[in-house]
Amino acid sequence: MKTHHHANKRMWKGTHPMLESSLERRRTRRKLTAGTLVGIGESLADVDWRLLRWLLRYPLQRNDDLVVGVARWGSRATVYRHVQVLEAKGLVESVLPKTPGTGKRLYLLSNPGLYLLARHLNRPARELVQSWQADEAGLLRLLPRLPTLLVLQEVVNGLVTHAAEAMRTQGRRPRLVRWNWQRDMTHRFLYREQSMRFFADGAVALCIRTQQNDGSMLDQWYGLFLLSTELDDERLMRLRLERLLCWRESPERWSLYQHMLPVLILARSQRQRDHWQHAVEATSLKLRLDPLAGSLACLPLGESTPVNPWLLNWHTLATEVSCHLQDLLRLLPREALPPALRLEEGEEEKRDARVLLRVSHAVEHFGIPARLSLLVVGDLAARTTHVRQVGIKEQEVIALLGLRLTPCQWSILRLLLAHPLLSDEELAAFLYLQRRSVRCSLYELHQLGCLEPIVTSVGKRWHLCARGLRLIAAAHHLHISNIAEISDAKSDGGTSIMMQRGEAWLLQHIKHTTGIYSFFASLTQAARREPGQELCWWETGAVCERRYRVGEQWYNQRPDALAEYRMGLQRMRFWLEWDRGTMNVRDLSVKFTSYAHYIASREWTRECSMLPVLACVAPDIAQERRVQRVAQTRLTQSAGLVVWTTTEVLLNEHGPLAPIWLQCRPQSSQAAPTGSMLRQCLFDVIPAKNGM
C-alpha cells in the first residue's frame, strides 16, 4: 500500500508540475553562470541572435512586432518557436501588461541574456546597454509610455509591411531592404543662440530598392517623424511643433535645409485632429515661418485588424488638402537622417562577419564574469504585483504602474486631468460604465496612490494627487510643471504640496464647477437614450478659451464650456454659460459684449464653418429674464448667433433634451408670451451643418 502511494505521488508530480515561484526564478537565474551561458550561446541559431539584438534595441516587443523585425530571416512560426526557446533558457523575459494589446505578452532581454549578447558582440555588457539605453533606467522610462508606444509600433509595423506595395511605380514592385525606427527621439540644437531640444514620439527611416531599366538596382531613402498623444492639450502640441520648426531653421541644418523629414501626426479622435491642425497654424503664425511639411490623420481605434497607414485618410498640414502618404515622402540623402536612424548598406552583415572572426578573442577580452552584475533587474510581473510595498523608489513605482493600470483606469486619469473634481456618477456617465465598475477602478487607483477624494460642500469629488500627476507627465513626456503647481507649503510628511494647475480656482467656485459637470453628465446620459445622438466632446477651462488679436489689440473669449453634439449626420457646436445668479446686469453686459466682439472678429471661422449656438442656464426665471434682456441689448447685432436660455430647475426636472429652452427674441417681440408654449427642444430646432 505504501509502495502504491509513492508511485501515485511520483506520477502526480510528473504529470502536474508545480508553478515556478519568483524566488525559484531568481535562483534559476543565479545558476546561469559564465560556463552555462557559454554553453547556451553555442546552441543558439542565427535567428536567435537576431532576436536578442532586436530586443536589445527595442525592449518590450510583442511576438507580432518581432515577426516584422526579423521577417527577412524567419517566418512567423519560426519566430514564435525561437522566442519560447529563448524564454525557457532564461535569456528573455516576458510580462503581460494591462495596456492596449491586452493578451499579448511583451518580451525583453534578461540580465543573463544581456551578458551573453555582449560576449557575442565583443562588447562590455555595461557599455552595450548604455549605448542603446537598454539598462534598468532606460527600461523604466519606457513603461509609462506603453499606451502611446504600442500604438506607434502598430503604425510602424504597417508602414514596413505594406511599404513595397504602396511604393509600386510603373508596375514595378520595389523591395524594402533596410528600415529603422527610434522611439522617443530627442535632439539638442542651437537656435538664435539658445539651446533647445525637440522631441518626437517616433522617427522612421525606410530604404526602398527598385530595379532600373538597365537592370541595375537603386536604393532610395525616406524618413518620417511621428507625433501622437492621448491628451487634447493644444499647448503640448504647439510646443512640439515649435521645436521641430526651430530645428528646421537651425544653423546645423542649413546645408540640408531642403531635406527636412516630413511629420506624420496621428490623431486619436476628430476633435484632437482639429486641435493639431489649429496648433500647426498657430505655430506657423507665431514664428512667422512656413508650416512643417507633413500630414495628419485619425487612427481607427478599437479595430482588431492591424493598422495600414498607407490607406488612412491623410490631409496635408499646410493646406488641409487630402493626400496619399506615398506622395508626401521625399527622397533623402543619408546625411539628412538623424544619427539614430542611419543604417548603412550591409552594416549588419559586416558586423556579423567581424563578430565571427573575433569569437575566440572575445572570450579572452570580454568574457562573461563569474558573478553577473544586475544591469537589468527584470521580473517585471512580480514587481508590478508588489508595487504597493513600502521602500520602493517613487520613480520605479510610477514606471511599474504603466504595466499595472487598465485602459479604463488610464481613461479615468486622463478625464480627471481634463476635468478635475468629477464625482463617481459623472465619471460613470462620461466613460459609459456602470457606477459599480467605476468605483472599483477608483478604489484601485486610490490604493495605488494616484487619486485622492476631496469632501466639498457638494459631496465627494476626485482629483489627481502627486503620484497621478507624475504618472501622467511620464506617460506623455511632459515636464511636471506643465500640468502641476508645487507650493512652498509642506505636507505632514515634509514634502511639497503638488496640485494640478487650475484646481484651486475650481475648488473656490465648486458649485459653479459642479453645475457645468452635471449639465454635460445629464446630456451624455440623455443622448444615450436617443438613437443616433451623442455628445461628441466637451471642453472647459483654458482649453475652450480663445485669445485673438484685432489690429494691435489682444482680446480674450472665455466661455464656461464649448461642446459638440451629433444628431444623425448633423453636428452642432455650442457655448455654455452657467449662471448661478451671482452676475448682475453690468457683469452680464461685459460677458455678452465679449461674445459680440469675438463674433464680429470672425475668429470663430478658423475652427468651424458654422457659428456655435449660445446656451445659457440661469438658477430661476427672474435671472433668466435678466439674461435675456442683456443678451437682446448686446447680441442682437451679432448676425447669425442663436441664444437659448433655460433654468436650472427645469433642467433638473426634465433634462437637457426636453422642451425647456427659450430663444432670445428681438426687442419688438417682448410682448409675446414667455410661458411654456414658447419653450422648445434645443437640438431639434437649431439648424446644423452636415459633417461640420
C-alpha distance (Angstrom), angle and dihedral (degrees) to the residues before:
residue distance angle dihedral
M1 . . .
K2 3.77 . .
T3 3.81 91.1 .
H4 3.80 90.1 51.5
H5 3.80 89.8 50.9
H6 3.82 92.2 53.6
A7 3.79 90.9 46.8
N8 3.79 91.2 53.1
K9 3.78 89.9 46.8
R10 3.81 91.7 53.1
M11 3.81 90.3 46.2
W12 3.85 91.8 51.5
K13 3.77 91.2 49.6
G14 3.78 92.1 49.8
T15 3.80 96.0 49.1
H16 3.82 99.6 37.9
P17 3.80 110.7 39.8
M18 3.78 115.7 -164.3
L19 3.80 117.6 -111.5
E20 3.79 113.5 -102.5
S21 3.78 113.3 -111.4
S22 3.81 124.0 -138.5
L23 3.82 89.3 -108.0
E24 3.80 90.6 53.7
R25 3.78 90.3 48.3
R26 3.80 90.1 53.5
R27 3.81 90.3 49.8
T28 3.80 89.9 49.1
R29 3.78 90.1 52.5
R30 3.77 91.4 51.9
K31 3.80 89.2 53.9
L32 3.80 89.9 61.8
T33 3.79 94.5 94.4
A34 3.78 127.2 174.3
G35 3.77 92.2 -91.0
T36 3.79 92.8 48.2
L37 3.81 92.1 50.0
V38 3.80 91.8 50.1
G39 3.79 89.1 53.7
I40 3.79 91.4 48.3
G41 3.80 91.0 48.6
E42 3.79 91.8 55.2
S43 3.81 90.0 56.0
L44 3.82 95.6 52.6
A45 3.79 121.8 105.9
D46 3.78 127.0 -139.0
V47 3.81 92.8 -97.5
D48 3.82 89.4 53.5
W49 3.80 91.5 57.9
R50 3.78 90.5 47.2
L51 3.80 90.9 52.1
L52 3.81 90.7 49.5
R53 3.82 91.4 49.5
W54 3.80 90.7 48.0
L55 3.80 92.0 52.1
L56 3.80 89.7 47.8
R57 3.77 90.3 58.9
Y58 3.82 97.8 33.3
P59 3.81 112.1 30.0
L60 3.81 120.5 -172.4
Q61 3.81 97.6 40.1
R62 3.79 126.9 161.5
N63 3.78 122.6 -135.7
D64 3.80 90.1 -103.6
D65 3.80 90.3 54.1
L66 3.79 91.5 50.3
V67 3.80 90.5 50.3
V68 3.81 89.7 57.5
G69 3.80 92.3 43.6
V70 3.80 97.1 54.9
A71 3.81 98.3 26.0
R72 3.82 91.3 127.0
W73 3.81 91.8 61.6
G74 3.79 107.2 33.0
S75 3.80 144.6 20.2
R76 3.78 125.6 -119.3
A77 3.79 92.7 -96.7
T78 3.80 90.8 48.8
V79 3.79 92.5 51.9
Y80 3.80 93.3 47.9
R81 3.80 91.4 49.3
H82 3.80 96.2 47.3
V83 3.81 92.9 45.8
Q84 3.79 89.2 56.4
V85 3.80 90.4 49.5
L86 3.81 92.5 49.6
E87 3.79 91.0 49.4
A88 3.80 91.4 48.9
K89 3.81 90.2 52.2
G90 3.81 91.3 52.6
L91 3.82 95.6 -114.6
V92 3.80 94.2 111.4
E93 3.80 131.1 38.9
S94 3.80 129.3 -160.9
V95 3.77 137.0 -157.4
L96 3.80 131.3 -170.6
P97 3.83 110.1 -135.3
K98 3.78 127.4 -161.1
T99 3.79 92.3 -138.7
P100 3.86 124.3 102.0
G101 3.78 111.5 -46.9
T102 3.81 92.8 49.6
G103 3.77 112.9 -165.6
K104 3.80 95.6 29.2
R105 3.77 117.3 107.1
L106 3.79 122.5 -135.1
Y107 3.79 117.8 -135.3
L108 3.79 129.7 -151.2
L109 3.79 137.6 165.9
S110 3.78 116.5 -87.7
N111 3.78 121.8 -137.1
P112 3.86 93.1 -98.8
G113 3.79 89.2 46.1
L114 3.80 90.4 56.3
Y115 3.80 92.1 51.6
L116 3.79 92.7 47.4
L117 3.81 92.3 49.1
A118 3.81 90.7 47.3
R119 3.80 89.4 54.0
H120 3.80 90.4 48.6
L121 3.83 91.6 50.8
N122 3.81 93.2 42.9
R123 3.80 92.3 -121.9
P124 3.79 131.7 126.3
A125 3.80 106.2 -101.8
R126 3.80 95.7 -129.5
E127 3.80 92.2 49.1
L128 3.80 90.7 47.8
V129 3.81 96.4 53.7
Q130 3.79 92.4 44.1
S131 3.80 92.4 52.3
W132 3.82 90.4 55.0
Q133 3.84 95.5 32.6
A134 3.80 87.2 -121.9
D135 3.79 95.1 137.2
E136 3.79 125.6 107.4
A137 3.81 94.1 -84.2
G138 3.80 92.8 50.0
L139 3.79 91.3 48.3
L140 3.80 92.9 50.3
R141 3.81 90.4 52.0
L142 3.80 90.3 57.8
L143 3.80 98.1 50.5
P144 3.84 99.1 74.0
R145 3.80 88.7 45.3
L146 3.81 93.7 58.2
P147 3.85 96.9 105.3
T148 3.81 89.8 58.3
L149 3.80 99.3 34.0
L150 3.81 94.4 51.7
V151 3.80 90.5 53.9
L152 3.80 90.7 48.4
Q153 3.79 89.4 48.9
E154 3.81 89.5 56.7
V155 3.81 89.9 51.8
V156 3.81 92.5 48.5
N157 3.81 90.9 48.2
G158 3.79 89.2 53.5
L159 3.81 92.5 47.5
V160 3.80 91.7 52.0
T161 3.81 98.2 40.6
H162 3.81 95.8 50.1
A163 3.82 99.6 31.0
A164 3.80 96.1 101.2
E165 3.81 93.5 50.7
A166 3.81 94.1 43.7
M167 3.82 93.9 49.3
R168 3.82 94.0 51.8
T169 3.81 110.4 138.0
Q170 3.81 128.2 -172.2
G171 3.78 90.7 -8.3
R172 3.80 92.9 -56.5
R173 3.75 117.3 123.9
P174 3.82 111.2 -146.7
R175 3.78 125.3 -151.2
L176 3.78 128.0 -121.8
V177 3.80 103.1 -131.6
R178 3.78 101.7 165.4
W179 3.77 135.0 21.4
N180 3.76 136.8 162.0
W181 3.77 138.3 171.8
Q182 3.79 137.1 -169.3
R183 3.79 126.0 -148.4
D184 3.82 120.7 -142.2
M185 3.78 95.2 2.3
T186 3.81 117.2 -162.3
H187 3.78 129.2 177.7
R188 3.81 132.3 -180.0
F189 3.79 119.9 -140.5
L190 3.80 142.7 158.0
Y191 3.79 120.8 -108.0
R192 3.79 120.3 175.9
E193 3.80 89.7 -16.1
Q194 3.80 92.1 -55.0
S195 3.79 124.7 115.9
M196 3.80 110.9 -124.7
R197 3.77 137.9 169.2
F198 3.77 128.1 -150.4
F199 3.78 124.9 -154.1
A200 3.80 129.1 -155.4
D201 3.79 124.2 -179.1
G202 3.79 88.4 -136.0
A203 3.80 145.1 -12.1
V204 3.80 126.9 -154.8
A205 3.82 132.5 -161.9
L206 3.82 122.2 -166.4
C207 3.79 128.5 -172.5
I208 3.82 112.7 -159.6
R209 3.84 118.9 -166.9
T210 3.81 117.0 -156.2
Q211 3.79 130.8 -179.2
Q212 3.80 116.4 -119.8
N213 3.80 128.3 -143.8
D214 3.80 91.1 -99.6
G215 3.80 91.5 54.1
S216 3.80 95.9 -104.9
M217 3.80 123.6 127.9
L218 3.80 124.6 -117.7
D219 3.80 122.3 -160.6
Q220 3.81 115.7 -153.0
W221 3.80 124.4 -171.8
Y222 3.80 126.4 -147.0
G223 3.78 131.6 178.6
L224 3.80 139.1 -166.9
F225 3.78 138.8 -171.9
L226 3.83 115.6 -141.9
L227 3.81 122.9 -150.4
S228 3.79 123.4 -176.3
T229 3.78 137.4 150.3
E230 3.78 137.3 169.9
L231 3.81 92.7 -142.1
D232 3.81 123.5 89.3
D233 3.80 89.1 -143.3
E234 3.78 109.7 138.4
R235 3.81 92.0 -171.5
L236 3.81 89.8 61.4
M237 3.80 90.5 48.1
R238 3.79 92.3 50.7
L239 3.79 92.5 48.9
R240 3.80 93.2 54.3
L241 3.79 93.1 45.1
E242 3.81 92.2 46.7
R243 3.80 92.5 53.5
L244 3.80 92.3 49.3
L245 3.79 90.1 49.6
C246 3.81 91.1 49.6
W247 3.81 90.4 49.6
R248 3.81 89.8 51.3
E249 3.81 88.8 55.3
S250 3.83 96.2 41.2
P251 3.85 120.4 116.3
E252 3.81 92.4 -114.6
R253 3.81 89.4 67.2
W254 3.80 99.7 44.7
S255 3.80 93.1 100.6
L256 3.83 90.2 50.7
Y257 3.79 99.0 31.4
Q258 3.79 95.4 130.2
H259 3.81 91.3 51.8
M260 3.80 100.4 68.5
L261 3.78 115.1 151.0
P262 3.83 111.5 -113.5
V263 3.80 117.6 -117.6
L264 3.79 122.7 -124.1
I265 3.80 113.5 -160.0
L266 3.79 116.2 -161.8
A267 3.80 111.3 -158.7
R268 3.80 121.6 -162.4
S269 3.83 96.1 -150.9
Q270 3.77 140.8 9.9
R271 3.80 90.4 -102.9
Q272 3.80 92.1 52.2
R273 3.78 87.9 49.6
D274 3.83 88.4 57.0
H275 3.81 90.2 50.3
W276 3.81 91.6 51.1
Q277 3.80 92.2 49.0
H278 3.78 92.2 48.7
A279 3.82 89.9 47.6
V280 3.83 90.2 53.8
E281 3.80 91.4 53.3
A282 3.81 94.6 43.5
T283 3.81 92.9 48.3
S284 3.77 93.2 49.7
L285 3.81 90.9 48.1
K286 3.81 93.6 47.6
L287 3.81 95.2 50.5
R288 3.82 93.1 34.7
L289 3.78 91.0 -130.0
D290 3.77 135.4 125.8
P291 3.82 112.2 -89.9
L292 3.77 120.3 -99.5
A293 3.77 116.6 -87.8
G294 3.77 109.3 -112.0
S295 3.76 146.0 85.8
L296 3.78 141.3 -104.0
A297 3.80 131.9 -140.4
C298 3.80 140.2 165.6
L299 3.78 116.8 -115.4
P300 3.83 116.4 -127.6
L301 3.79 95.5 -121.9
G302 3.78 120.7 -168.8
E303 3.80 95.6 34.7
S304 3.78 118.7 125.8
T305 3.81 94.5 -150.7
P306 3.83 118.1 89.9
V307 3.78 116.8 -95.2
N308 3.81 117.5 -104.2
P309 3.83 103.9 -161.9
W310 3.81 92.2 -170.9
L311 3.83 89.7 68.7
L312 3.82 98.9 46.9
N313 3.80 121.4 114.7
W314 3.81 99.1 -102.1
H315 3.81 124.9 -170.9
T316 3.79 125.3 -169.0
L317 3.79 117.1 -109.3
A318 3.80 95.3 -134.4
T319 3.82 101.7 46.3
E320 3.85 105.2 11.1
V321 3.80 88.5 -127.6
S322 3.80 117.3 151.8
C323 3.81 112.5 -104.3
H324 3.80 144.6 166.4
L325 3.77 119.1 -108.3
Q326 3.81 93.4 -129.7
D327 3.82 89.5 56.8
L328 3.80 89.5 56.2
L329 3.80 96.0 55.2
R330 3.78 115.7 98.9
L331 3.77 127.8 -157.0
L332 3.80 107.3 -109.2
P333 3.79 134.6 -167.9
R334 3.78 112.9 -123.9
E335 3.80 90.2 -113.3
A336 3.82 89.9 64.0
L337 3.80 92.1 62.3
P338 3.81 116.9 91.3
P339 3.83 111.4 -101.9
A340 3.81 92.4 -109.6
L341 3.81 90.4 59.6
R342 3.79 100.9 46.2
L343 3.79 114.6 113.9
E344 3.77 117.1 174.2
E345 3.79 123.5 -145.3
G346 3.78 111.7 -83.6
E347 3.80 92.7 -0.7
E348 3.80 94.4 138.6
E349 3.80 94.1 45.5
K350 3.81 92.5 49.5
R351 3.77 90.9 47.5
D352 3.81 91.5 50.3
A353 3.81 90.7 50.6
R354 3.80 91.0 51.6
V355 3.79 90.8 48.9
L356 3.81 93.0 51.7
L357 3.79 91.1 51.8
R358 3.79 92.5 50.9
V359 3.78 102.7 42.2
S360 3.79 94.3 109.4
H361 3.77 90.4 43.1
A362 3.80 89.8 50.5
V363 3.78 92.2 57.9
E364 3.77 89.9 57.3
H365 3.80 99.6 44.2
F366 3.80 106.0 27.2
G367 3.77 104.0 19.6
I368 3.80 122.5 154.2
P369 3.81 111.2 -84.5
A370 3.76 118.7 -121.1
R371 3.82 90.6 -117.7
L372 3.80 116.4 41.6
S373 3.80 116.1 -138.6
L374 3.78 115.1 -139.1
L375 3.79 103.6 -105.1
V376 3.80 88.8 155.9
V377 3.79 119.8 23.8
G378 3.80 93.4 -159.6
D379 3.82 122.4 174.0
L380 3.82 89.2 110.4
A381 3.81 94.5 165.6
A382 3.81 93.7 59.0
R383 3.81 93.1 40.9
T384 3.80 90.9 51.6
T385 3.80 90.8 52.2
H386 3.82 91.8 53.2
V387 3.80 96.4 41.8
R388 3.83 91.1 122.1
Q389 3.79 93.3 62.4
V390 3.78 117.8 116.9
G391 3.78 117.1 -110.6
I392 3.80 99.5 41.1
K393 3.79 113.5 126.6
E394 3.79 115.3 -107.5
Q395 3.82 92.9 -123.0
E396 3.79 90.6 54.7
V397 3.81 92.2 47.7
I398 3.79 92.0 52.4
A399 3.80 90.8 48.9
L400 3.81 94.0 49.3
L401 3.80 90.7 49.4
G402 3.80 85.9 67.6
L403 3.80 86.5 70.2
R404 3.79 96.4 36.8
L405 3.80 103.1 53.2
T406 3.80 122.2 86.7
P407 3.83 123.6 -138.3
C408 3.82 88.6 -103.2
Q409 3.80 91.5 54.9
W410 3.79 91.4 48.0
S411 3.82 88.5 51.8
I412 3.81 90.3 52.8
L413 3.81 91.5 51.7
R414 3.80 92.9 49.3
L415 3.80 92.2 45.1
L416 3.80 91.7 51.8
L417 3.79 89.9 47.6
A418 3.81 90.0 55.6
H419 3.83 94.8 38.8
P420 3.81 114.1 21.0
L421 3.81 122.0 -161.2
L422 3.80 99.5 34.2
S423 3.80 120.2 159.9
D424 3.81 129.8 -129.5
E425 3.81 92.5 -100.4
E426 3.81 93.9 48.4
L427 3.80 92.9 48.7
A428 3.81 89.8 50.8
A429 3.81 90.9 50.3
F430 3.81 95.6 49.4
L431 3.81 94.2 43.8
Y432 3.84 93.6 45.6
L433 3.80 91.0 -125.2
Q434 3.76 137.4 127.6
R435 3.77 114.5 -94.2
R436 3.80 90.7 -120.4
S437 3.82 91.8 56.2
V438 3.78 91.7 49.6
R439 3.79 91.3 49.5
C440 3.81 90.6 53.9
S441 3.80 90.9 52.7
L442 3.80 91.7 44.9
Y443 3.79 90.9 50.9
E444 3.81 91.1 51.5
L445 3.80 92.3 48.2
H446 3.78 90.5 47.6
Q447 3.81 91.4 51.0
L448 3.80 89.7 49.6
G449 3.80 90.1 53.7
C450 3.81 97.3 -114.7
L451 3.82 99.0 112.8
E452 3.77 136.7 33.1
P453 3.82 129.8 -167.1
I454 3.79 120.5 -125.4
V455 3.80 121.9 -155.7
T456 3.82 109.4 -140.9
S457 3.78 136.4 169.2
V458 3.82 88.7 -92.0
G459 3.80 96.7 47.7
K460 3.78 137.9 -89.0
R461 3.78 117.6 -21.2
W462 3.80 133.2 -177.9
H463 3.79 129.5 -130.3
L464 3.80 138.4 170.5
C465 3.79 114.9 -96.4
A466 3.81 126.0 -154.8
R467 3.81 96.0 -78.4
G468 3.79 92.8 48.0
L469 3.81 91.2 50.1
R470 3.80 91.7 48.9
L471 3.80 90.3 48.9
I472 3.82 91.6 52.3
A473 3.82 90.3 47.9
A474 3.81 92.4 49.7
A475 3.81 92.7 45.5
H476 3.81 92.3 54.9
H477 3.81 99.9 33.5
L478 3.81 92.8 -112.8
H479 3.75 131.1 147.2
I480 3.78 108.8 -114.9
S481 3.82 91.3 -123.2
N482 3.82 89.4 67.3
I483 3.79 92.4 68.3
A484 3.82 106.2 18.0
E485 3.78 141.7 49.7
I486 3.80 121.2 -142.4
S487 3.79 112.8 -151.9
D488 3.79 126.3 -152.9
A489 3.79 90.7 -122.6
K490 3.80 117.5 100.2
S491 3.79 128.3 -133.4
D492 3.80 124.6 -133.2
G493 3.80 89.5 -88.2
G494 3.79 91.7 55.5
T495 3.83 95.1 -109.1
S496 3.79 126.0 124.4
I497 3.80 116.9 -94.3
M498 3.81 113.3 -112.2
M499 3.80 121.5 -161.4
Q500 3.77 132.4 174.2
R501 3.79 114.8 -102.3
G502 3.80 112.4 -94.1
E503 3.80 94.6 12.6
A504 3.81 94.1 109.2
W505 3.82 91.1 58.4
L506 3.80 91.3 48.2
L507 3.81 90.0 52.5
Q508 3.80 91.3 50.7
H509 3.83 89.3 53.1
I510 3.79 96.8 34.2
K511 3.82 95.7 145.5
H512 3.79 91.0 53.1
T513 3.82 90.2 46.6
T514 3.79 94.7 49.6
G515 3.80 91.0 46.2
I516 3.81 90.7 59.5
Y517 3.81 92.2 43.8
S518 3.80 92.7 49.3
F519 3.81 91.2 50.5
F520 3.81 93.5 55.7
A521 3.81 92.8 40.5
S522 3.81 91.6 54.8
L523 3.82 90.5 43.3
T524 3.82 90.4 52.7
Q525 3.80 91.8 50.1
A526 3.81 93.4 44.9
A527 3.82 92.4 49.0
R528 3.80 90.1 52.4
R529 3.81 89.2 61.8
E530 3.82 92.1 52.3
P531 3.83 115.8 76.0
G532 3.79 114.2 -122.0
Q533 3.80 94.9 11.9
E534 3.79 131.6 107.7
L535 3.77 143.6 152.5
C536 3.82 99.9 -111.4
W537 3.81 97.3 -167.3
W538 3.78 142.8 -30.2
E539 3.79 132.3 -158.9
T540 3.78 134.5 -165.5
G541 3.78 138.1 179.7
A542 3.79 121.8 13.3
V543 3.82 92.8 -9.6
C544 3.81 93.1 69.3
E545 3.81 95.8 38.5
R546 3.79 117.8 105.7
R547 3.81 126.1 -155.4
Y548 3.80 113.7 -166.4
R549 3.78 140.2 163.8
V550 3.78 130.4 -130.0
G551 3.78 110.5 -171.7
E552 3.80 106.4 -41.2
Q553 3.81 95.3 -27.2
W554 3.83 125.6 94.2
Y555 3.81 122.0 -145.8
N556 3.81 136.0 -173.2
Q557 3.79 128.1 -141.9
R558 3.82 111.4 -162.7
P559 3.81 116.6 176.5
D560 3.78 119.7 175.9
A561 3.81 89.5 -118.4
L562 3.79 144.1 -11.7
A563 3.81 122.0 -150.2
E564 3.79 144.4 164.7
Y565 3.80 125.3 -137.7
R566 3.80 126.9 -165.5
M567 3.80 126.5 -148.2
G568 3.78 109.2 -179.6
L569 3.81 105.4 -59.3
Q570 3.80 93.6 -15.3
R571 3.79 124.7 92.4
M572 3.77 127.7 -167.0
R573 3.80 130.3 -171.5
F574 3.75 121.7 -153.1
W575 3.78 140.5 178.9
L576 3.78 118.6 -132.9
E577 3.80 125.3 -147.5
W578 3.81 115.1 -171.9
D579 3.80 111.5 -162.5
R580 3.79 118.8 -170.6
G581 3.81 92.5 -172.3
T582 3.80 93.8 -95.6
M583 3.82 94.8 110.4
N584 3.79 117.9 89.0
V585 3.80 126.9 -160.1
R586 3.81 93.5 -82.8
D587 3.82 92.6 50.8
L588 3.78 91.5 47.6
S589 3.80 90.5 49.3
V590 3.79 91.5 54.3
K591 3.81 90.7 47.6
F592 3.82 96.1 50.5
T593 3.80 93.0 40.5
S594 3.80 88.7 59.6
Y595 3.81 88.9 53.6
A596 3.82 91.4 49.4
H597 3.81 91.4 50.6
Y598 3.81 92.9 47.1
I599 3.81 91.9 50.1
A600 3.81 92.3 47.0
S601 3.82 90.9 51.5
R602 3.84 90.3 58.7
E603 3.81 89.9 -138.1
W604 3.79 90.0 134.7
T605 3.83 90.0 68.4
R606 3.83 88.6 72.1
E607 3.81 89.0 71.7
C608 3.79 106.8 31.6
S609 3.79 139.7 3.8
M610 3.80 94.5 -128.9
L611 3.79 126.1 62.5
P612 3.81 112.5 -114.0
V613 3.80 120.0 -117.1
L614 3.80 120.9 -113.7
A615 3.82 114.7 -131.2
C616 3.82 117.5 -172.5
V617 3.81 125.9 -168.4
A618 3.80 119.0 -162.2
P619 3.83 128.1 -173.7
D620 3.82 95.0 -121.6
I621 3.79 143.2 -0.7
A622 3.81 94.0 -92.8
Q623 3.79 92.7 57.5
E624 3.81 90.1 41.8
R625 3.81 90.7 57.7
R626 3.79 90.1 47.4
V627 3.80 89.5 52.7
Q628 3.80 90.7 49.6
R629 3.81 93.6 50.2
V630 3.79 92.9 51.5
A631 3.81 92.3 43.7
Q632 3.81 91.0 51.8
T633 3.79 89.6 52.8
R634 3.80 97.8 45.3
L635 3.80 104.8 30.1
T636 3.79 108.1 34.9
Q637 3.83 89.4 92.5
S638 3.82 90.8 54.3
A639 3.78 99.8 98.0
G640 3.77 115.2 -140.5
L641 3.80 97.9 11.6
V642 3.80 114.4 130.2
V643 3.81 116.6 -159.8
W644 3.80 123.2 -164.0
T645 3.79 128.3 -177.6
T646 3.79 137.5 -169.1
T647 3.78 139.4 160.9
E648 3.77 129.9 -104.4
V649 3.81 89.8 -124.2
L650 3.81 92.9 57.9
L651 3.78 90.9 43.0
N652 3.80 93.6 54.5
E653 3.80 92.9 43.7
H654 3.81 101.4 45.3
G655 3.80 107.6 14.5
P656 3.83 131.4 -118.5
L657 3.83 95.6 -76.6
A658 3.81 94.5 55.2
P659 3.85 123.1 97.8
I660 3.81 94.4 -89.9
W661 3.82 101.3 117.1
L662 3.80 127.2 104.5
Q663 3.78 121.6 -158.7
C664 3.78 116.2 -133.2
R665 3.84 106.2 -114.1
P666 3.83 131.9 -159.5
Q667 3.79 121.4 -92.6
S668 3.81 92.4 -102.0
S669 3.79 92.2 64.5
Q670 3.79 98.0 50.8
A671 3.78 90.1 111.0
A672 3.78 90.1 64.7
P673 3.81 115.1 106.1
T674 3.79 116.1 -94.3
G675 3.79 98.7 -160.2
S676 3.77 128.3 120.1
M677 3.83 91.8 -74.5
L678 3.82 89.5 76.1
R679 3.76 95.3 47.7
Q680 3.78 114.4 102.5
C681 3.78 141.8 174.7
L682 3.76 109.8 -81.4
F683 3.81 101.0 -140.1
D684 3.81 96.4 37.3
V685 3.79 97.4 62.4
I686 3.79 104.3 34.8
P687 3.79 114.9 92.8
A688 3.78 114.0 -125.5
K689 3.77 134.1 -172.6
N690 3.78 121.9 -118.7
G691 3.79 114.9 -109.4
M692 3.78 93.9 -1.3
